Amino acid sequence: MIHKIRYFESKELSQGVYLQDVVNDFLAEKGDNVIAVLPVMDNTLLVHYKE
């Protein structure tokens, strides 16, 4: 298994798209492979997962 990190930033999203929805979709896709979700700054999250 490989440990990976995915970076999410709300500034890169289209208007009307919420960071929480994008991250929740990603978490649902990865399921049990998610290790941690960490806030970095105001509108940024890091998701640690394995593949």
C-alpha distance matrix in Angstrom:
0.0 3.8 6.6 9.5 13.1 15.7 19.3 22.1 25.8 28.7 31.0 29.2 29.8 32.8 35.7 35.4 31.6 30.2 27.1 26.5 26.6 24.1 21.6 22.3 21.7 18.3 17.4 18.8 16.8 13.3 14.7 12.9 9.7 12.2 12.2 15.6 18.4 20.6 24.0 24.8 28.4 30.8 29.1 25.5 22.2 18.7 15.9 12.6 9.7 6.0 5.3
3.8 0.0 3.8 6.2 10.0 12.8 16.3 19.4 22.9 26.1 28.1 26.3 27.3 30.4 33.4 33.4 29.6 28.3 25.0 24.9 25.2 22.4 20.0 21.3 20.8 17.1 16.7 18.7 16.6 13.3 15.3 14.1 10.4 11.8 11.7 14.4 16.8 18.5 21.7 22.1 25.6 28.1 26.4 22.8 19.7 16.1 13.7 10.5 8.3 5.3 5.3
6.6 3.8 0.0 3.8 7.0 10.3 13.6 16.7 20.2 23.4 25.5 24.1 25.2 28.6 31.4 31.3 27.6 25.9 22.5 22.3 23.1 20.5 17.7 19.3 19.3 15.6 15.0 17.6 16.1 12.6 14.5 13.2 9.5 9.7 8.9 11.1 13.4 14.9 18.1 18.5 22.0 24.7 23.2 19.6 16.4 12.7 10.5 7.1 5.9 4.5 6.7
9.5 6.2 3.8 0.0 3.8 6.7 10.1 13.3 16.8 20.0 22.0 20.4 21.6 25.0 27.8 28.0 24.3 22.9 19.4 19.7 20.4 17.5 15.0 17.1 17.0 13.2 13.3 16.2 14.5 11.5 14.2 13.8 10.2 9.6 9.6 10.8 12.0 13.4 16.1 16.3 19.6 22.1 20.3 16.6 13.7 10.1 8.3 5.8 5.4 5.7 7.4
13.1 10.0 7.0 3.8 0.0 3.8 6.6 9.9 13.2 16.6 18.5 17.3 18.6 22.2 24.9 25.2 21.6 20.0 16.4 17.0 18.1 15.2 12.7 15.3 15.7 12.0 12.4 15.7 14.6 12.2 14.8 14.9 11.7 9.8 9.7 9.5 9.7 10.5 12.7 12.7 15.9 18.4 16.6 12.9 10.1 6.6 5.6 4.6 6.3 8.5 10.5
15.7 12.8 10.3 6.7 3.8 0.0 3.8 6.6 10.1 13.3 15.4 13.9 15.0 18.4 21.2 21.6 17.9 16.5 13.1 14.1 14.9 11.8 9.8 12.8 12.9 9.5 10.7 14.1 13.0 11.4 14.3 15.4 12.6 10.5 11.4 10.7 9.6 10.5 12.0 12.2 14.8 16.6 14.2 10.7 8.3 5.7 5.1 6.6 8.0 10.6 12.0
19.3 16.3 13.6 10.1 6.6 3.8 0.0 3.8 6.7 10.2 12.0 11.0 12.6 16.3 18.8 19.6 16.2 14.7 11.2 12.9 14.4 11.3 9.7 13.4 13.9 11.2 12.7 16.1 15.5 14.5 17.1 18.4 16.0 13.4 13.9 12.2 10.1 9.9 10.1 9.6 11.6 13.4 10.9 7.4 6.1 4.8 6.6 9.1 11.3 14.2 15.8
22.1 19.4 16.7 13.3 9.9 6.6 3.8 0.0 3.8 6.7 9.1 8.3 9.3 13.0 15.3 15.8 12.6 10.9 7.5 9.7 11.2 8.4 7.5 11.3 12.1 10.2 12.0 15.2 15.1 14.9 17.3 19.1 17.3 14.5 15.5 13.3 10.4 10.4 9.6 9.8 10.8 11.5 8.3 5.7 5.2 6.3 8.0 11.4 13.4 16.6 18.1
25.8 22.9 20.2 16.8 13.2 10.1 6.7 3.8 0.0 3.8 5.5 5.9 7.5 11.2 13.1 14.2 11.6 10.1 7.2 10.3 12.2 10.0 9.9 13.6 14.6 13.4 15.3 18.2 18.4 18.6 20.8 22.7 21.0 18.1 18.9 16.3 13.0 12.1 10.2 9.7 9.3 9.3 5.8 4.5 6.6 8.9 11.4 14.8 17.1 20.4 21.9
28.7 26.1 23.4 20.0 16.6 13.3 10.2 6.7 3.8 0.0 3.8 5.4 5.4 8.7 9.8 10.8 8.6 7.2 5.4 9.0 10.7 9.4 10.3 13.4 14.5 14.3 16.3 18.7 19.4 20.1 22.1 24.3 23.1 20.1 21.2 18.5 15.0 14.3 11.9 12.0 10.7 9.2 5.5 6.5 8.9 11.9 14.0 17.7 19.8 23.1 24.6
31.0 28.1 25.5 22.0 18.5 15.4 12.0 9.1 5.5 3.8 0.0 3.8 5.6 8.2 9.5 11.7 10.4 10.1 9.1 12.8 14.1 12.6 13.8 17.1 17.7 17.4 19.7 22.1 22.4 23.2 25.4 27.7 26.2 23.3 24.3 21.7 18.2 17.1 14.5 13.7 11.9 10.5 7.4 8.6 11.7 14.4 16.8 20.3 22.5 25.7 26.9
29.2 26.3 24.1 20.4 17.3 13.9 11.0 8.3 5.9 5.4 3.8 0.0 3.8 6.8 9.4 11.8 9.9 10.5 9.5 13.2 13.7 11.4 13.1 16.4 16.3 15.8 18.6 20.8 20.5 21.4 24.1 26.5 24.9 22.4 23.8 21.6 18.5 18.0 16.1 15.4 14.4 13.6 10.2 10.2 12.4 14.4 16.3 19.6 21.3 24.1 24.9
29.8 27.3 25.2 21.6 18.6 15.0 12.6 9.3 7.5 5.4 5.6 3.8 0.0 3.8 6.5 8.3 6.2 7.4 7.5 11.1 10.9 9.1 11.6 14.4 14.1 14.4 17.3 19.0 19.0 20.5 22.8 25.7 24.5 22.1 23.9 21.8 18.6 18.6 16.8 16.9 16.0 14.5 10.9 11.5 13.2 15.5 16.8 20.3 21.6 24.5 25.1
32.8 30.4 28.6 25.0 22.2 18.4 16.3 13.0 11.2 8.7 8.2 6.8 3.8 0.0 3.8 6.3 5.6 8.5 10.0 13.2 12.3 11.1 14.3 16.4 15.8 16.7 19.7 20.9 20.9 22.9 25.2 28.3 27.3 25.1 27.2 25.2 21.9 22.2 20.3 20.5 19.3 17.4 13.9 15.1 16.8 19.2 20.3 23.8 24.9 27.6 28.0
35.7 33.4 31.4 27.8 24.9 21.2 18.8 15.3 13.1 9.8 9.5 9.4 6.5 3.8 0.0 3.8 5.6 8.2 10.8 13.5 12.9 12.8 15.9 17.6 17.4 18.9 21.5 22.5 23.1 25.2 27.1 30.1 29.6 27.1 29.1 26.9 23.4 23.4 21.2 21.6 19.9 17.4 14.3 16.3 18.3 21.1 22.4 26.0 27.3 30.3 30.9
35.4 33.4 31.3 28.0 25.2 21.6 19.6 15.8 14.2 10.8 11.7 11.8 8.3 6.3 3.8 0.0 3.8 6.4 9.9 11.7 10.6 11.5 14.7 15.6 15.6 17.7 20.0 20.6 21.6 24.0 25.4 28.6 28.4 26.0 28.2 26.0 22.6 23.0 21.0 22.1 20.6 17.9 14.9 16.9 18.3 21.2 22.0 25.7 26.8 29.8 30.5
31.6 29.6 27.6 24.3 21.6 17.9 16.2 12.6 11.6 8.6 10.4 9.9 6.2 5.6 5.6 3.8 0.0 3.8 6.8 8.8 7.4 7.7 11.0 12.2 12.1 14.0 16.4 17.1 18.0 20.3 21.8 25.0 24.7 22.4 24.6 22.6 19.3 20.0 18.4 19.6 18.7 16.5 13.1 14.4 15.3 17.9 18.5 22.1 23.0 26.0 26.7
30.2 28.3 25.9 22.9 20.0 16.5 14.7 10.9 10.1 7.2 10.1 10.5 7.4 8.5 8.2 6.4 3.8 0.0 3.8 5.4 5.4 6.6 8.8 10.1 11.1 12.8 14.5 15.7 17.2 19.0 20.2 23.0 22.9 20.2 22.1 19.7 16.3 16.9 15.1 16.8 15.9 13.6 10.4 11.9 12.6 15.5 16.1 19.9 21.1 24.4 25.5
27.1 25.0 22.5 19.4 16.4 13.1 11.2 7.5 7.2 5.4 9.1 9.5 7.5 10.0 10.8 9.9 6.8 3.8 0.0 3.8 5.5 5.2 6.2 8.5 10.0 10.7 12.2 14.2 15.5 16.7 18.0 20.6 20.1 17.1 18.8 16.3 12.8 13.3 11.7 13.3 13.0 11.4 8.0 8.5 8.8 11.7 12.5 16.3 17.8 21.2 22.7
26.5 24.9 22.3 19.7 17.0 14.1 12.9 9.7 10.3 9.0 12.8 13.2 11.1 13.2 13.5 11.7 8.8 5.4 3.8 0.0 3.8 5.5 5.2 6.0 8.6 9.9 10.4 12.1 14.2 15.3 15.9 18.4 18.5 15.6 17.3 14.9 11.5 12.7 11.7 14.3 14.4 12.8 10.1 10.5 9.7 12.3 12.2 15.8 17.1 20.5 22.2
26.6 25.2 23.1 20.4 18.1 14.9 14.4 11.2 12.2 10.7 14.1 13.7 10.9 12.3 12.9 10.6 7.4 5.4 5.5 3.8 0.0 3.8 5.5 5.1 6.2 8.6 9.8 10.5 12.4 14.4 15.2 18.2 18.5 16.1 18.6 16.8 13.9 15.7 15.1 17.5 17.8 16.3 13.2 13.4 12.5 14.5 13.9 17.3 17.8 20.8 21.8
24.1 22.4 20.5 17.5 15.2 11.8 11.3 8.4 10.0 9.4 12.6 11.4 9.1 11.1 12.8 11.5 7.7 6.6 5.2 5.5 3.8 0.0 3.8 5.5 5.3 6.4 8.8 10.1 10.8 12.6 14.3 17.4 17.0 14.7 17.2 15.8 13.0 14.7 14.4 16.3 16.9 16.1 12.6 12.0 10.9 12.4 11.8 15.1 15.6 18.5 19.3
21.6 20.0 17.7 15.0 12.7 9.8 9.7 7.5 9.9 10.3 13.8 13.1 11.6 14.3 15.9 14.7 11.0 8.8 6.2 5.2 5.5 3.8 0.0 3.8 5.4 5.0 6.1 8.6 9.8 10.6 12.0 14.5 14.1 11.4 13.6 12.0 9.2 11.4 11.7 14.0 15.3 14.9 12.0 10.6 8.5 9.6 8.4 11.8 12.5 15.7 17.1
22.3 21.3 19.3 17.1 15.3 12.8 13.4 11.3 13.6 13.4 17.1 16.4 14.4 16.4 17.6 15.6 12.2 10.1 8.5 6.0 5.1 5.5 3.8 0.0 3.8 5.4 5.0 6.1 8.6 9.9 10.3 13.1 13.7 11.4 14.0 12.8 10.6 13.4 14.1 16.9 18.2 17.6 14.9 14.0 11.7 12.6 10.8 13.6 13.6 16.5 17.8
21.7 20.8 19.3 17.0 15.7 12.9 13.9 12.1 14.6 14.5 17.7 16.3 14.1 15.8 17.4 15.6 12.1 11.1 10.0 8.6 6.2 5.3 5.4 3.8 0.0 3.8 5.5 5.2 6.3 8.8 10.0 13.4 13.7 12.3 15.5 15.0 13.3 16.1 16.9 19.4 20.7 20.2 17.1 15.9 13.9 14.3 12.2 14.7 14.0 16.3 16.7
18.3 17.1 15.6 13.2 12.0 9.5 11.2 10.2 13.4 14.3 17.4 15.8 14.4 16.7 18.9 17.7 14.0 12.8 10.7 9.9 8.6 6.4 5.0 5.4 3.8 0.0 3.8 5.5 5.1 6.3 8.6 11.7 11.0 9.5 12.7 12.6 11.2 14.1 15.4 17.5 19.4 19.6 16.5 14.6 12.1 11.6 9.2 11.3 10.5 12.8 13.3
17.4 16.7 15.0 13.3 12.4 10.7 12.7 12.0 15.3 16.3 19.7 18.6 17.3 19.7 21.5 20.0 16.4 14.5 12.2 10.4 9.8 8.8 6.1 5.0 5.5 3.8 0.0 3.8 5.4 5.2 5.9 8.6 8.7 6.9 10.1 10.1 9.3 12.8 14.7 17.4 19.6 19.9 17.4 15.4 12.3 11.6 8.6 10.2 9.2 11.7 13.0
18.8 18.7 17.6 16.2 15.7 14.1 16.1 15.2 18.2 18.7 22.1 20.8 19.0 20.9 22.5 20.6 17.1 15.7 14.2 12.1 10.5 10.1 8.6 6.1 5.2 5.5 3.8 0.0 3.8 5.6 5.2 8.8 10.0 9.3 12.9 13.4 12.9 16.5 18.3 21.0 23.0 23.0 20.4 18.8 15.9 15.4 12.3 13.7 12.0 13.8 14.3
16.8 16.6 16.1 14.5 14.6 13.0 15.5 15.1 18.4 19.4 22.4 20.5 19.0 20.9 23.1 21.6 18.0 17.2 15.5 14.2 12.4 10.8 9.8 8.6 6.3 5.1 5.4 3.8 0.0 3.8 5.7 9.3 9.3 9.6 13.4 14.5 14.3 17.8 19.7 22.0 24.1 24.5 21.6 19.6 16.7 15.7 12.5 13.5 11.2 12.2 11.8
13.3 13.3 12.6 11.5 12.2 11.4 14.5 14.9 18.6 20.1 23.2 21.4 20.5 22.9 25.2 24.0 20.3 19.0 16.7 15.3 14.4 12.6 10.6 9.9 8.8 6.3 5.2 5.6 3.8 0.0 3.8 6.4 5.6 6.3 10.0 11.7 12.3 15.9 18.4 20.6 23.2 24.1 21.6 19.1 15.8 14.1 10.5 10.5 7.7 8.6 8.7
14.7 15.3 14.5 14.2 14.8 14.3 17.1 17.3 20.8 22.1 25.4 24.1 22.8 25.2 27.1 25.4 21.8 20.2 18.0 15.9 15.2 14.3 12.0 10.3 10.0 8.6 5.9 5.2 5.7 3.8 0.0 3.8 5.5 6.3 9.9 11.7 12.7 16.5 19.2 21.9 24.5 25.2 23.0 20.7 17.3 15.8 12.2 12.0 9.4 10.3 10.9
12.9 14.1 13.2 13.8 14.9 15.4 18.4 19.1 22.7 24.3 27.7 26.5 25.7 28.3 30.1 28.6 25.0 23.0 20.6 18.4 18.2 17.4 14.5 13.1 13.4 11.7 8.6 8.8 9.3 6.4 3.8 0.0 3.8 5.5 8.0 10.7 12.8 16.4 19.6 22.2 25.3 26.4 24.5 22.0 18.4 16.4 12.7 11.5 8.8 9.1 10.4
9.7 10.4 9.5 10.2 11.7 12.6 16.0 17.3 21.0 23.1 26.2 24.9 24.5 27.3 29.6 28.4 24.7 22.9 20.1 18.5 18.5 17.0 14.1 13.7 13.7 11.0 8.7 10.0 9.3 5.6 5.5 3.8 0.0 3.8 6.3 9.5 11.8 15.2 18.5 20.6 23.8 25.3 23.4 20.5 16.9 14.3 10.6 8.8 5.4 5.3 7.0
12.2 11.8 9.7 9.6 9.8 10.5 13.4 14.5 18.1 20.1 23.3 22.4 22.1 25.1 27.1 26.0 22.4 20.2 17.1 15.6 16.1 14.7 11.4 11.4 12.3 9.5 6.9 9.3 9.6 6.3 6.3 5.5 3.8 0.0 3.8 6.0 8.0 11.4 14.7 17.0 20.2 21.7 19.9 17.1 13.4 11.1 7.3 6.1 4.2 6.6 9.3
12.2 11.7 8.9 9.6 9.7 11.4 13.9 15.5 18.9 21.2 24.3 23.8 23.9 27.2 29.1 28.2 24.6 22.1 18.8 17.3 18.6 17.2 13.6 14.0 15.5 12.7 10.1 12.9 13.4 10.0 9.9 8.0 6.3 3.8 0.0 3.8 7.3 10.0 13.7 15.8 19.3 21.2 20.1 17.1 13.3 10.7 7.6 5.3 5.0 7.3 10.8
15.6 14.4 11.1 10.8 9.5 10.7 12.2 13.3 16.3 18.5 21.7 21.6 21.8 25.2 26.9 26.0 22.6 19.7 16.3 14.9 16.8 15.8 12.0 12.8 15.0 12.6 10.1 13.4 14.5 11.7 11.7 10.7 9.5 6.0 3.8 0.0 3.8 6.3 10.0 12.4 15.7 17.6 16.8 14.0 10.2 8.1 5.8 5.1 7.0 10.3 13.8
18.4 16.8 13.4 12.0 9.7 9.6 10.1 10.4 13.0 15.0 18.2 18.5 18.6 21.9 23.4 22.6 19.3 16.3 12.8 11.5 13.9 13.0 9.2 10.6 13.3 11.2 9.3 12.9 14.3 12.3 12.7 12.8 11.8 8.0 7.3 3.8 0.0 3.8 6.9 9.7 12.7 14.1 13.1 10.6 6.8 5.8 4.5 6.4 8.9 12.6 15.7
20.6 18.5 14.9 13.4 10.5 10.5 9.9 10.4 12.1 14.3 17.1 18.0 18.6 22.2 23.4 23.0 20.0 16.9 13.3 12.7 15.7 14.7 11.4 13.4 16.1 14.1 12.8 16.5 17.8 15.9 16.5 16.4 15.2 11.4 10.0 6.3 3.8 0.0 3.8 6.3 9.5 11.5 11.3 8.7 5.6 5.2 6.4 8.2 11.6 15.2 18.4
24.0 21.7 18.1 16.1 12.7 12.0 10.1 9.6 10.2 11.9 14.5 16.1 16.8 20.3 21.2 21.0 18.4 15.1 11.7 11.7 15.1 14.4 11.7 14.1 16.9 15.4 14.7 18.3 19.7 18.4 19.2 19.6 18.5 14.7 13.7 10.0 6.9 3.8 0.0 3.8 6.0 7.7 8.0 6.1 4.5 6.4 8.9 11.4 14.8 18.5 21.5
24.8 22.1 18.5 16.3 12.7 12.2 9.6 9.8 9.7 12.0 13.7 15.4 16.9 20.5 21.6 22.1 19.6 16.8 13.3 14.3 17.5 16.3 14.0 16.9 19.4 17.5 17.4 21.0 22.0 20.6 21.9 22.2 20.6 17.0 15.8 12.4 9.7 6.3 3.8 0.0 3.8 7.1 7.8 5.5 5.6 6.9 10.4 12.6 16.2 19.7 22.5
28.4 25.6 22.0 19.6 15.9 14.8 11.6 10.8 9.3 10.7 11.9 14.4 16.0 19.3 19.9 20.6 18.7 15.9 13.0 14.4 17.8 16.9 15.3 18.2 20.7 19.4 19.6 23.0 24.1 23.2 24.5 25.3 23.8 20.2 19.3 15.7 12.7 9.5 6.0 3.8 0.0 3.8 5.7 5.3 7.5 9.9 13.4 16.1 19.6 23.1 25.8
30.8 28.1 24.7 22.1 18.4 16.6 13.4 11.5 9.3 9.2 10.5 13.6 14.5 17.4 17.4 17.9 16.5 13.6 11.4 12.8 16.3 16.1 14.9 17.6 20.2 19.6 19.9 23.0 24.5 24.1 25.2 26.4 25.3 21.7 21.2 17.6 14.1 11.5 7.7 7.1 3.8 0.0 3.8 6.0 8.8 12.1 15.2 18.3 21.6 25.2 27.8
29.1 26.4 23.2 20.3 16.6 14.2 10.9 8.3 5.8 5.5 7.4 10.2 10.9 13.9 14.3 14.9 13.1 10.4 8.0 10.1 13.2 12.6 12.0 14.9 17.1 16.5 17.4 20.4 21.6 21.6 23.0 24.5 23.4 19.9 20.1 16.8 13.1 11.3 8.0 7.8 5.7 3.8 0.0 3.8 7.0 10.6 13.4 16.9 19.8 23.4 25.6
25.5 22.8 19.6 16.6 12.9 10.7 7.4 5.7 4.5 6.5 8.6 10.2 11.5 15.1 16.3 16.9 14.4 11.9 8.5 10.5 13.4 12.0 10.6 14.0 15.9 14.6 15.4 18.8 19.6 19.1 20.7 22.0 20.5 17.1 17.1 14.0 10.6 8.7 6.1 5.5 5.3 6.0 3.8 0.0 3.8 7.0 10.2 13.5 16.5 20.0 22.2
22.2 19.7 16.4 13.7 10.1 8.3 6.1 5.2 6.6 8.9 11.7 12.4 13.2 16.8 18.3 18.3 15.3 12.6 8.8 9.7 12.5 10.9 8.5 11.7 13.9 12.1 12.3 15.9 16.7 15.8 17.3 18.4 16.9 13.4 13.3 10.2 6.8 5.6 4.5 5.6 7.5 8.8 7.0 3.8 0.0 3.8 6.5 9.9 12.9 16.6 19.0
18.7 16.1 12.7 10.1 6.6 5.7 4.8 6.3 8.9 11.9 14.4 14.4 15.5 19.2 21.1 21.2 17.9 15.5 11.7 12.3 14.5 12.4 9.6 12.6 14.3 11.6 11.6 15.4 15.7 14.1 15.8 16.4 14.3 11.1 10.7 8.1 5.8 5.2 6.4 6.9 9.9 12.1 10.6 7.0 3.8 0.0 3.8 6.5 9.8 13.3 15.8
15.9 13.7 10.5 8.3 5.6 5.1 6.6 8.0 11.4 14.0 16.8 16.3 16.8 20.3 22.4 22.0 18.5 16.1 12.5 12.2 13.9 11.8 8.4 10.8 12.2 9.2 8.6 12.3 12.5 10.5 12.2 12.7 10.6 7.3 7.6 5.8 4.5 6.4 8.9 10.4 13.4 15.2 13.4 10.2 6.5 3.8 0.0 3.8 6.4 10.1 12.7
12.6 10.5 7.1 5.8 4.6 6.6 9.1 11.4 14.8 17.7 20.3 19.6 20.3 23.8 26.0 25.7 22.1 19.9 16.3 15.8 17.3 15.1 11.8 13.6 14.7 11.3 10.2 13.7 13.5 10.5 12.0 11.5 8.8 6.1 5.3 5.1 6.4 8.2 11.4 12.6 16.1 18.3 16.9 13.5 9.9 6.5 3.8 0.0 3.8 7.1 10.4
9.7 8.3 5.9 5.4 6.3 8.0 11.3 13.4 17.1 19.8 22.5 21.3 21.6 24.9 27.3 26.8 23.0 21.1 17.8 17.1 17.8 15.6 12.5 13.6 14.0 10.5 9.2 12.0 11.2 7.7 9.4 8.8 5.4 4.2 5.0 7.0 8.9 11.6 14.8 16.2 19.6 21.6 19.8 16.5 12.9 9.8 6.4 3.8 0.0 3.8 6.9
6.0 5.3 4.5 5.7 8.5 10.6 14.2 16.6 20.4 23.1 25.7 24.1 24.5 27.6 30.3 29.8 26.0 24.4 21.2 20.5 20.8 18.5 15.7 16.5 16.3 12.8 11.7 13.8 12.2 8.6 10.3 9.1 5.3 6.6 7.3 10.3 12.6 15.2 18.5 19.7 23.1 25.2 23.4 20.0 16.6 13.3 10.1 7.1 3.8 0.0 3.8
5.3 5.3 6.7 7.4 10.5 12.0 15.8 18.1 21.9 24.6 26.9 24.9 25.1 28.0 30.9 30.5 26.7 25.5 22.7 22.2 21.8 19.3 17.1 17.8 16.7 13.3 13.0 14.3 11.8 8.7 10.9 10.4 7.0 9.3 10.8 13.8 15.7 18.4 21.5 22.5 25.8 27.8 25.6 22.2 19.0 15.8 12.7 10.4 6.9 3.8 0.0
